[in-house]
């Protein structure tokens, strides 16, 4: 049975996460094809294979496939995530494809709506919705943290789309892509990125996709991402520091030339000077965005420095009012999201299948 939506799930030695994710999709009863690409060591790989075999006996609308990387790569040199994705893309012929981390949840109903939208809008290459981070603990507490609110990238000019996708960073790595677009983006990644992933991988997916087409963002839940020790706190250096770092410089140079080449291939009418300006501007714009998000607080002040000493009483009042507004907005988004059925389904899956050990919910601040 050929289904129009396929999820690629790369994993490595995280059986509990894979079990939780697949059981969640079994319970949703949506028609999806899920391809698990596993590079786990023998014990975890055996359990993952057994899990998929058992789930295949359950009557559902899912089409499950399990592939261990030993089928394609030597065991002494297991592949990294992009090599697994590239291998999986060669096995998948679905019209629409999304990557799904084994510790995340992509809402099937949202994926169906994205596919319907892309069916009717050929100038869009991908679609995504609102993202929520969450922390779940062993004591049953569940804290939802609304992620930054991204916007659609809908400019007609490809160079302007690249700038928008970088300046107001559009994380599209887990969006629903047209299959041919995702293959083009993946194949355009520099070879260095395939062997040594860095923070530039996700930037590349966003900016490369923006070259090919528009990117739509909807306001309903699309992705729930669990925060735990292995995926929280990743840091990115600021421009121009990253251009002069010996380790990062090759990645920056590769990204620049790959993005410029993709612009010129996809849009022959764009002159080389504009492509160079767009590729360079993408790096500077993304770095500026990341610096503001990571190192500045909600009032655009450097993090860790405390409140500004405002002498004017009116400015102090406005400052405190904005802080209160920001807090109330986050509280409202959390309460609204907790009442949504998509959140309830994720909470049920997390509660039933404990995948990681967190004694209690930490007080994580995300602006």
SVG drawing of the C-alpha trace seen along z (x, -y; Angstrom):
<svg xmlns="http://www.w3.org/2000/svg" viewBox="-9 -60 51 70">
<polyline fill="none" stroke="black" stroke-width="0.4" points="0.0,0.0 1.5,-3.3 0.7,-6.2 1.4,-9.8 3.1,-10.7 6.2,-9.0 8.1,-9.5 11.8,-8.7 12.9,-7.9 16.7,-7.7 17.7,-6.2 20.7,-4.9 20.7,-2.9 17.4,-4.4 14.9,-1.5 12.6,-3.1 12.1,-6.2 11.4,-4.1 8.9,-2.0 7.1,-5.1 7.0,-6.8 5.7,-3.8 3.0,-3.0 1.9,-6.6 1.4,-6.4 -0.4,-3.0 -2.8,-4.6 -3.6,-7.6 -5.0,-5.3 -3.7,-7.6 -2.5,-6.2 1.3,-6.8 4.4,-5.0 7.2,-4.9 10.7,-3.9 12.9,-3.3 16.6,-3.6 18.6,-2.1 22.3,-2.2 22.0,-0.7 24.4,1.9 23.3,5.6 21.1,5.6 19.1,2.5 18.9,3.4 17.4,6.8 14.8,5.2 13.9,2.7 13.5,5.3 11.4,7.5 9.2,4.4 8.5,3.6 7.7,7.3 5.2,7.3 3.5,4.1 3.1,5.4 0.8,8.0 -1.5,5.3 -4.2,4.2 -3.6,0.5 -3.3,-2.0 0.5,-2.2 3.0,-0.7 6.1,0.0 9.6,0.7 12.7,1.5 16.2,1.2 19.5,1.6 22.4,-0.3 24.5,2.9 22.5,3.6 24.3,0.7 27.3,-0.4 30.2,1.5 29.5,2.2 32.9,0.9 32.0,-2.5 28.3,-3.2 26.8,-6.2 25.8,-9.5 22.3,-10.9 22.5,-12.5 24.0,-9.3 21.0,-7.4 18.6,-10.0 20.2,-9.9 20.1,-6.1 16.4,-6.1 15.5,-8.7 16.7,-6.3 14.2,-3.7 11.2,-6.0 9.0,-7.1 6.3,-8.9 5.0,-12.2 5.5,-13.9 8.3,-13.1 9.1,-14.3 12.0,-13.5 11.0,-12.6 13.5,-12.3 12.9,-9.3 12.3,-11.5 9.8,-13.9 6.2,-13.6 4.9,-14.9 1.1,-15.2 -0.5,-13.0 -3.5,-15.2 -1.3,-18.2 0.7,-16.3 -2.5,-15.5 -3.5,-19.2 0.0,-20.1 -0.2,-17.5 -3.7,-18.9 -2.2,-22.4 0.8,-21.4 -1.5,-19.5 -3.2,-22.8 -0.2,-25.1 2.6,-24.0 4.8,-27.0 5.3,-25.9 8.0,-23.3 7.2,-22.5 4.8,-23.2 5.0,-23.1 3.0,-24.3 3.5,-25.4 6.2,-23.6 6.1,-22.9 8.9,-21.8 8.1,-19.7 9.7,-18.2 8.2,-15.1 9.3,-13.6 9.0,-10.3 6.6,-11.8 4.0,-12.4 4.5,-16.1 4.5,-17.5 5.6,-21.0 4.9,-22.5 7.1,-25.2 5.9,-27.1 8.8,-27.4 9.5,-30.7 6.7,-31.7 8.0,-31.5 6.4,-32.9 5.8,-31.8 8.4,-32.6 6.4,-33.6 8.4,-36.1 8.5,-35.6 12.2,-36.4 14.4,-33.3 17.2,-35.5 14.7,-37.4 13.3,-34.0 16.8,-32.9 17.4,-36.1 14.0,-35.8 14.5,-32.1 17.9,-33.0 17.1,-36.3 13.9,-35.1 15.3,-31.6 12.9,-29.1 13.7,-25.7 12.3,-23.4 14.3,-20.2 11.1,-18.4 8.6,-20.1 6.6,-18.1 8.5,-18.4 7.7,-17.4 9.8,-14.3 11.7,-15.7 12.5,-18.9 13.8,-17.0 16.1,-14.9 17.4,-18.0 18.1,-19.7 19.8,-16.6 21.9,-16.1 22.9,-19.7 24.5,-19.4 28.3,-19.6 30.0,-16.3 31.7,-17.5 28.2,-18.0 27.4,-14.3 30.3,-13.0 30.4,-15.5 27.1,-17.1 27.1,-20.6 24.5,-23.3 24.8,-24.4 22.9,-21.3 19.5,-22.7 20.4,-26.1 21.2,-24.5 17.8,-22.7 16.0,-26.0 17.9,-28.2 18.3,-25.5 14.5,-24.8 13.8,-28.6 15.8,-28.6 13.5,-26.0 10.1,-27.3 8.0,-29.1 7.6,-27.8 4.2,-27.8 3.7,-27.9 0.3,-27.2 -0.9,-28.1 -1.9,-24.6 0.3,-22.1 2.7,-20.2 5.6,-19.0 6.3,-18.2 9.9,-18.0 11.1,-16.5 13.9,-18.3 16.4,-16.1 20.1,-15.9 21.1,-14.8 19.4,-17.5 19.3,-20.7 21.8,-23.5 23.4,-23.3 25.2,-26.5 26.1,-28.4 29.0,-30.9 28.3,-34.5 29.4,-36.1 32.1,-37.1 33.7,-34.7 32.5,-31.7 34.2,-32.9 37.6,-32.9 37.3,-29.7 39.7,-27.1 37.2,-24.2 34.1,-26.0 35.7,-27.9 35.6,-24.9 31.8,-24.4 31.1,-28.1 33.0,-28.1 31.2,-24.9 27.8,-26.3 28.5,-29.5 29.5,-27.8 26.7,-25.1 24.0,-27.8 25.3,-30.0 25.5,-27.0 21.9,-25.9 20.6,-29.4 22.2,-29.5 21.1,-26.0 17.5,-26.5 17.1,-30.0 19.3,-30.7 17.8,-34.2 19.6,-35.2 23.0,-36.8 26.1,-35.5 26.6,-38.7 23.0,-38.4 23.6,-34.8 26.9,-35.6 25.2,-38.4 22.4,-36.1 24.7,-33.3 26.8,-35.7 23.8,-37.5 22.3,-34.2 25.3,-33.5 25.4,-37.0 21.6,-37.1 21.4,-33.7 24.2,-34.6 22.6,-37.9 19.3,-36.1 20.9,-33.4 22.9,-35.9 19.7,-37.8 17.7,-34.7 20.5,-32.9 22.3,-35.8 19.5,-38.4 16.4,-38.2 12.8,-39.0 13.4,-42.8 16.4,-42.6 18.9,-43.0 22.0,-40.9 21.2,-37.8 22.5,-37.6 23.0,-41.4 19.7,-42.0 17.3,-44.9 18.4,-48.1 18.7,-51.1 15.9,-53.2 15.7,-56.6 12.5,-57.7 9.5,-56.3 7.4,-55.9 10.1,-53.8 10.4,-51.6 6.6,-51.1 6.7,-50.3 9.5,-47.8 7.7,-46.0 4.5,-46.0 6.2,-44.3 7.7,-41.7 4.2,-41.0 2.8,-40.8 5.5,-38.3 4.8,-36.1 1.0,-36.2 1.4,-35.4 3.5,-32.3 1.1,-31.2 -1.9,-31.6 -0.1,-29.6 0.7,-26.8 -2.9,-26.6 -4.4,-26.7 -2.0,-24.0 -2.7,-21.7 -6.4,-21.6 -5.8,-20.5 -6.3,-16.9 -2.9,-16.6 -1.2,-17.5 -3.3,-15.0 -2.4,-12.3 1.4,-13.1 1.0,-13.2 -0.7,-9.8 2.1,-8.3 4.8,-9.8 3.0,-8.6 2.5,-5.1 6.0,-4.6 8.8,-6.0 11.7,-6.7 14.1,-8.7 14.6,-9.2 13.9,-12.7 13.3,-12.9 11.3,-16.1 10.6,-18.9 13.4,-21.4 12.8,-25.1 13.9,-25.7 13.6,-29.2 12.9,-29.6 12.0,-33.0"/>
</svg>
